[in-house]
Amino acid sequence: MKLFLKEHTLLIIVQIIQFVMILLIYWLDGYHQLLPALYAIFLSIFFLCCYLLYHYFSRKKLYHRLSKPLESLDESFQKTEQAPLSEALDNLLKNQYMLYQQQIKTLEARQAEHLKFMDQWVHQMKTPLSVIELIAKDLDEPESSNIREENERMKTGLNTVLYMARLRTIEQDFHIRPVELAQLVNEVNQDNKRLYIRNNVYPSFSQERKRITVETDEKWLFFMLSQLINNAIKYSKGKSSTIDISIYEKNEEAILEVKDYGVGIPETDQRRVFDPFYTGENGRKFRESTGMGLYLTREVAEYLGHRIELESKAGEGATFRIIFTPTQNLTSM
C-alpha cells in the first residue's frame, strides 16, 4: 500500500489542484451557484477513487512483490498479475537471473582455472627446491644450513599459497573420516623435525591413556596443526626450548592443544590475530610473519565445524586449542 500511495501521490495532488482551479474559474466567471461545479468535482473524485482502487487491486501482487526483498534467487521466476507492467517485471527478473547464473559460471570456471594453475605452479616450484636441497647438502657449513633454512621457508610459503587457493573451494575438497589424533601429531612432528632442530625448540607430547579419534579431514587438520606448531616454534626461538602438544577430553569434547612459552601475544592483538594479513606487534619484530597462518586455520576450523581457542599473556607464551564437538568425538580405548 505504501508503494502504491508513493507512486500515485503526484496524480492525487494534480487532481486536487485541478478541482480547485475549476472552482476558481466558476467563481471568477460570475457563476456564484457552485452546486453544478461541486457535483462535477464529486463525480471526478468518485471516478478517481474507482480508478485508484481498480489499479491497486489489479496490481496488488506486483506492489507486494516490489515491497518485499527476495529471499532466494529462485523467487525471480515467480509470476505476478497478467498485466503489461507485471509481465515486463517478470521477464526482467528472469533475464537478470539468467545473466547472473551465466556470470557465476564464468567466474567459477576462472576460479577453477586459477586454482589449477596455482596447484601446478606450486608443485613445479617444489622440484627446483628439492634440487636446491640436494645441492646444499654438499656445501660446507654454515652455508649449507643457511640455504636449507631458506629453502624450508620457501616450501612453507608455497604450501600456504596452495592451501589459500584451495580454501575457496574447500567444500569440494573435504574428505571426512575417523582420524586418530596421536598418530596425526606424530606425523606433523616428523614432518617438522628439521624445523625443531634448526630452531633448537623441541616438542613435548602428552595424551590421555585412551586413544582419541575424531571425525575430521586429515589433510586440512594436518595443515592446521602445522600452522600452530610453526607459530609456536617461531615465537619460542631464543626464549624457550620446549613446546607442549597435548590431547585430552573435557566436557565430552576432544581437545588438541599447542602451548608455547615464547613471547606471547599482547592483549590488544588477541582479537585480531585471526584476521587476514594482520601481524600485530610481534609481526613487526618477526619479519617472517605474513598474517595468513592463523586466518587460514580459523577458516578451515569453521568449515570443519571445529572451534579455535586462544589463551595468551605477553612474555609468557600462548596456548591454542582445536576443539572437536561431541558429535565429532569418536574416542576409543
C-alpha positions in Angstrom: 0.0 0.0 0.0 2.8 2.4 0.8 4.5 1.9 -2.5 1.1 2.3 -4.3 0.5 5.6 -2.5 4.0 6.9 -3.2 3.5 6.1 -6.9 0.2 7.9 -7.2 0.9 10.8 -4.8 1.6 13.2 -7.7 -1.5 12.1 -9.6 -3.7 12.8 -6.5 -2.0 16.2 -5.9 -2.6 17.2 -9.6 -6.2 16.2 -9.4 -6.8 18.3 -6.2 -5.2 21.3 -7.9 -7.4 20.7 -10.9 -10.5 20.7 -8.8 -9.6 23.9 -7.1 -8.9 25.6 -10.4 -12.4 24.5 -11.7 -14.0 26.1 -8.6 -12.0 29.3 -9.1 -12.9 29.5 -12.8 -16.6 29.1 -12.0 -16.4 31.8 -9.3 -14.3 34.3 -11.3 -16.6 33.9 -14.3 -19.6 35.1 -12.3 -21.2 31.7 -11.6 -21.8 32.0 -7.9 -24.0 29.0 -7.8 -21.3 26.3 -7.3 -23.6 23.3 -6.9 -23.0 22.1 -10.5 -19.3 22.6 -10.1 -19.2 20.7 -6.8 -21.3 18.0 -8.4 -18.8 17.7 -11.2 -15.9 17.6 -8.7 -17.7 14.9 -6.8 -18.1 12.8 -9.9 -14.4 13.4 -10.7 -13.3 12.3 -7.2 -15.6 9.3 -7.4 -14.1 8.1 -10.7 -10.6 8.9 -9.5 -11.2 6.7 -6.4 -12.6 3.9 -8.6 -9.5 4.1 -10.8 -7.2 4.0 -7.9 -9.0 1.1 -6.3 -9.0 -0.9 -9.5 -5.4 -0.1 -10.2 -4.4 -1.2 -6.7 -6.3 -4.5 -6.5 -5.4 -5.4 -10.1 -1.7 -5.0 -9.2 -1.7 -5.9 -5.6 0.7 -8.8 -6.1 3.1 -6.6 -8.0 3.2 -4.0 -5.3 3.7 -6.7 -2.6 6.5 -8.3 -4.6 8.2 -4.9 -5.1 8.0 -4.1 -1.4 9.3 -7.5 -0.2 13.0 -8.3 -0.7 13.9 -11.6 -2.5 14.9 -14.4 -0.1 16.3 -16.6 -2.8 17.2 -16.3 -6.5 14.6 -18.9 -7.4 11.9 -16.3 -6.5 12.9 -14.5 -9.6 10.7 -17.0 -11.5 7.6 -16.2 -9.6 4.7 -14.7 -11.7 2.5 -11.8 -10.8 -0.7 -10.5 -12.5 -1.1 -10.8 -16.2 -0.7 -7.0 -16.7 1.8 -5.5 -19.1 3.9 -3.9 -16.3 3.8 -7.1 -14.2 4.8 -9.3 -17.2 7.7 -6.9 -18.0 8.9 -7.1 -14.5 8.7 -10.9 -14.6 10.7 -11.0 -17.8 13.3 -8.6 -16.4 13.9 -10.6 -13.3 14.1 -13.8 -15.3 16.7 -12.3 -17.7 18.6 -10.9 -14.7 18.6 -14.3 -13.1 19.9 -16.0 -16.3 22.6 -13.3 -16.7 23.6 -13.7 -13.0 23.9 -17.5 -13.4 25.9 -17.1 -16.6 28.3 -14.7 -14.8 28.6 -17.1 -11.9 29.5 -20.0 -14.2 32.1 -17.8 -15.9 33.6 -16.8 -12.5 33.6 -20.4 -11.3 35.4 -21.5 -14.5 38.0 -18.8 -14.0 38.4 -19.7 -10.4 38.9 -23.4 -11.2 41.4 -22.5 -13.8 43.2 -20.2 -11.4 43.2 -23.0 -8.7 44.6 -25.5 -11.2 47.3 -23.1 -12.2 48.3 -22.4 -8.6 48.3 -26.1 -7.9 50.5 -26.9 -10.8 52.8 -23.9 -10.2 53.3 -24.9 -6.5 54.2 -28.5 -7.4 56.5 -27.3 -10.2 58.3 -25.0 -7.8 58.8 -27.9 -5.4 61.1 -29.6 -7.9 63.8 -26.8 -8.0 63.5 -26.5 -4.3 64.3 -30.2 -3.9 67.3 -29.7 -6.2 68.5 -26.8 -4.1 68.1 -29.1 -1.0 70.4 -31.7 -2.6 73.0 -29.2 -3.7 73.0 -27.6 -0.2 73.9 -31.0 1.3 77.3 -31.0 -0.5 78.2 -27.5 0.8 80.2 -26.7 3.9 78.7 -25.3 7.0 77.3 -22.7 7.8 76.4 -22.1 4.1 74.6 -25.4 3.8 72.4 -24.8 6.9 71.5 -21.3 5.8 70.5 -22.4 2.3 68.4 -25.3 3.6 66.7 -23.0 6.1 65.7 -20.5 3.4 64.6 -23.4 1.3 62.3 -24.6 4.0 60.8 -21.2 4.3 60.0 -21.1 0.6 58.4 -24.5 0.9 56.2 -23.3 3.8 55.3 -20.2 1.8 54.3 -22.3 -1.2 52.2 -24.6 0.8 50.4 -21.6 2.4 49.7 -20.2 -1.1 48.3 -23.6 -2.2 46.0 -24.0 0.8 44.9 -20.4 0.5 43.8 -21.1 -3.1 42.1 -24.3 -2.1 40.2 -22.6 0.6 37.9 -21.0 -2.0 36.7 -24.5 -3.0 37.1 -26.2 0.4 33.6 -27.7 0.3 34.7 -29.8 -2.7 38.0 -30.8 -1.0 36.6 -32.3 2.1 37.1 -36.0 3.0 35.7 -36.6 6.5 36.8 -39.8 8.2 37.9 -41.0 11.6 41.4 -39.6 12.5 43.4 -40.7 15.4 44.9 -37.5 16.9 48.0 -39.0 18.4 49.0 -40.5 15.1 48.4 -37.2 13.3 50.5 -35.3 15.9 53.4 -37.8 15.3 53.2 -37.3 11.6 53.3 -33.5 11.9 56.2 -33.7 14.3 58.1 -36.0 11.9 57.4 -33.6 9.1 58.8 -30.6 11.1 61.7 -32.4 12.8 64.3 -30.3 10.9 62.5 -27.1 11.9 62.6 -28.2 15.5 66.4 -28.9 15.3 67.2 -25.8 13.4 65.4 -23.5 15.9 66.5 -25.6 19.0 62.9 -25.9 20.0 61.5 -29.4 20.7 58.0 -30.8 21.3 56.8 -32.5 24.4 53.8 -34.7 23.6 51.2 -36.0 26.1 47.9 -37.7 25.8 45.3 -39.5 28.0 45.6 -43.2 28.4 42.8 -43.9 25.9 43.2 -43.2 22.2 41.2 -40.3 20.9 39.7 -40.5 17.5 37.7 -37.7 15.9 35.7 -37.2 12.7 37.6 -34.6 10.5 39.5 -34.1 7.3 43.0 -35.4 7.9 44.7 -33.3 5.3 43.2 -30.0 6.5 43.8 -30.9 10.2 47.4 -31.7 9.4 47.7 -28.2 7.8 46.0 -26.5 10.9 48.3 -28.3 13.4 51.4 -27.5 11.3 50.5 -23.8 11.3 50.1 -23.7 15.1 53.3 -25.6 15.6 55.2 -23.4 13.2 54.0 -20.3 15.0 54.9 -21.9 18.4 58.4 -22.6 17.2 58.9 -19.2 15.6 57.8 -17.2 18.7 59.7 -19.5 21.1 63.1 -19.4 19.4 65.7 -17.9 21.7 63.3 -17.7 24.6 62.2 -21.3 25.3 63.4 -24.7 24.0 60.1 -26.5 24.5 56.5 -26.5 23.2 53.8 -28.7 24.7 51.4 -30.7 22.5 48.6 -32.4 24.3 45.5 -34.4 23.6 42.7 -34.7 26.1 39.0 -34.6 26.7 36.9 -32.1 28.6 33.1 -31.9 28.8 32.8 -34.7 26.3 34.9 -32.7 23.7 38.2 -33.8 22.3 40.9 -31.1 22.5 44.2 -30.8 20.6 46.3 -28.2 22.4 49.6 -26.5 21.4 51.3 -24.5 24.1 54.5 -22.5 23.8 56.5 -20.4 26.3 57.7 -17.8 23.9 57.0 -14.1 23.5 53.2 -14.4 23.9 50.5 -12.3 22.2 49.7 -8.8 23.6 46.1 -8.5 24.8 45.5 -5.7 22.3 46.3 -8.1 19.4 44.5 -11.2 20.5 41.1 -10.1 19.0 42.7 -9.6 15.6 45.3 -12.3 15.2 42.8 -14.4 13.2 42.2 -11.5 10.7 43.9 -11.9 7.3 47.3 -10.2 6.9 47.2 -8.9 10.5 50.7 -9.4 12.1 50.3 -7.2 15.1 53.2 -6.2 17.4 55.0 -9.5 17.1 54.8 -9.2 13.3 57.0 -6.1 13.5 59.6 -8.0 15.5 59.5 -11.2 13.4 59.7 -10.2 9.8 58.7 -13.7 8.6 55.1 -13.2 9.7 52.5 -13.0 6.9 49.4 -12.8 9.0 47.8 -15.6 7.0 48.5 -18.8 9.0 46.1 -18.2 11.8 43.5 -16.8 9.4 43.5 -19.9 7.3 43.5 -22.1 10.5 40.3 -20.4 11.8 38.6 -20.5 8.4 39.3 -24.2 8.0 38.2 -24.9 11.5 34.9 -23.2 10.9 34.3 -25.2 7.7 35.1 -28.4 9.5 32.8 -27.5 12.5 35.7 -27.2 15.0 36.5 -24.4 17.3 39.7 -22.5 17.9 40.5 -21.1 21.4 43.4 -18.8 22.3 44.9 -18.0 25.7 48.0 -15.8 25.9 49.9 -13.4 28.0 52.6 -11.2 26.7 56.0 -12.5 27.7 54.7 -15.9 28.9 53.7 -17.7 25.8 50.4 -18.7 24.0 48.1 -21.6 24.0 45.9 -22.6 21.0 43.3 -25.3 21.2 41.4 -27.1 18.4 38.2 -28.3 20.0 36.1 -31.1 18.4 32.4 -31.2 19.2 30.9 -34.3 21.0 29.4 -35.5 17.7 32.9 -35.5 16.1 34.5 -37.2 19.1 34.8 -41.0 18.5 37.1 -41.7 21.5 38.0 -45.4 21.9 40.2 -47.1 24.5 
